Amino acid sequence: MRAVLFFLFRPSAFKSLCLRHDFADSVLREGHIQSAVLAGTLSGPDARDEELVELRTSELRKGLGNAGFFFLGSGLLSAVIGVALFYKFGASPAWLSSILQMSGVGIILWATLWELGWHVRSFGGHTLPERVHQWLFRTMYCIGSACFFLAYAWATNW
């Protein structure tokens, strides 16, 4: 819980926590690092470790912000379209609202299962297949979310 709170509200404390955690994990998992610590030639993380933690944590924060932007953008656009449709045609029929909601949840579940089962990854995450996966995954989530917002905004009596 502390790590989550640090991530959200104290980024520098989160980076320090990550650095200590990653170093301790390396000592436990990698024999050559453990040997170096026991021999006294390595006492803690080095500058390269700090760079990696900085890169990973900044990418994680950026990803959270981008996800929020895409979610709010698709939701706001769909809600505006839903309100416009409501004023133009009246409330959507119950069957259409149900189809939009089921489509939304179906697309989101499909994207989630694809993400969970995806095993082609490189160290940097910048290969073309990985980038295509990211684009499609985010697009599917935005479309699924948009279906929900459209269904609710169109069915609501404004």
N, C-alpha and C positions, 0 to 999 in steps of 0.2 A: 504494500500500500504506500509506503514511504517513497518508493521509486516512482510510482505513478504521480504522486503529488509533486515530487521534485521535477519530474518531466514536464508537468503542466505549468508549475508556478515558479520553479527555481532551476532554470536550465544549467547554470554553472555547478550547482550542487549535484544535479543529475549526472553531469559529465564526470565529476570527481568520484561519485559512487560507481559509475560504469568502469572507470579506470581501475579502481581498487578491485571490483568484482572480476573484471576480465583478467587482471594479473593473477589473482588468487586461483581462478579457474585454469589458467595456463600452467601454473605451478602444479596443480593437482593432475592435470591431464597429460602434460608433456614432460617426459623424463629428462631431457636435456636442460629445460628451464629449472626443474626441481633440483637437478644436480648443481646447477650454477648458483642457485639460492643457498643450498646447503654448503657449498664450497666458499660462499661469501663473495663471489665475483659478480653477483647480481642481487641488488637489494630492493628493486622496485621497477615500476614501469619506466620506459625511456621515452624520448621525444617521439619516436615512431608510433609507440602505443598511444600517446596523447593525440597525435594527428589522426589516427584511425578512429579513436573515440569521438573526436571532434567531427570527423566526416560522417560517421554513422548517426550520431545524435542530431546533427543539423539536417541530414537527409530525412530522418524520422520526423522531426518537427515540420519540415517543409512538406512532407507527405501528408501529415495530419491537416495542415492548413489547406493544401490543395484539395484533399478529400472534402473538407468542409465547404470550400468554394464551389466545387462541382455539385455537391448535394444541394446547397442553397440555390445555386443557379438553376439547376434542373427543376427543383421544387418551385421556385418563384415563377419561372417561365410557365410551367405547367399549371400552376394555380391561376395565373393571369389568363391563360387560355381557357381554363375551366370556367372562370367567372364570366369571360366574354361569351362562351358558349351558353352559359346559363341565361344571360340577358338576351341572347339572340334566339335560342330555341326552348328555353325553360329548363327545368331540371332533367337530368339524364334519366332514361328509363332504368329501372332497377337491374334488368338483365345486362345492360351495357356497363353499368357501374361494377357489377360482379365480374364481368369479363375483363375490364380494365384492372381490377384488383387482383384477380387470379393471374393475369398476364404479368403484372408487376412482380408478384411474389415468385412466379415461375422463373422469370428472367433473373431475378436476384439469387434464387437458389441455384440455378444453372451456373451462374458466374461463380458462386461460392464453391460449389462442388468442383468446378474446373480449377479454381485457385488452390483448393486443398489437395487436389490430385496432380498438381503440376510439379514435375521433377527436373525440368531442364533449366539449370541455372549455372551461371558463370560467377566468377569471383566478383566482378564489377557490376554485373547486372545490366550491361549495356549492349549485349548482342542483339541483332535484329529480331530473332524469335522472342527474346525477353521483352523487347520494347513493344512488339506487336501484341504480345500477351497483355502487357500493362494497358495499352490503349483499348483493346477489346474488353478487358475486364472492367475498366472504368466506364466505358461506354455502356456496357450491359447494366451496370449498377445505376447509371444515370437514367437510362431508359426505364428500368424497373421502378425506380423512385418516381420518375415523371408519371408513370401510369397510376401510381397511388395518389399523387397530388392532383392529377387531372380528375380521377374518379371522385375524390372527396370534394374538390372545388366545384365541379360541375353539378354534383348532387345537392350541394348545400344551398339553402334558401337565403340568398343575400339580401 
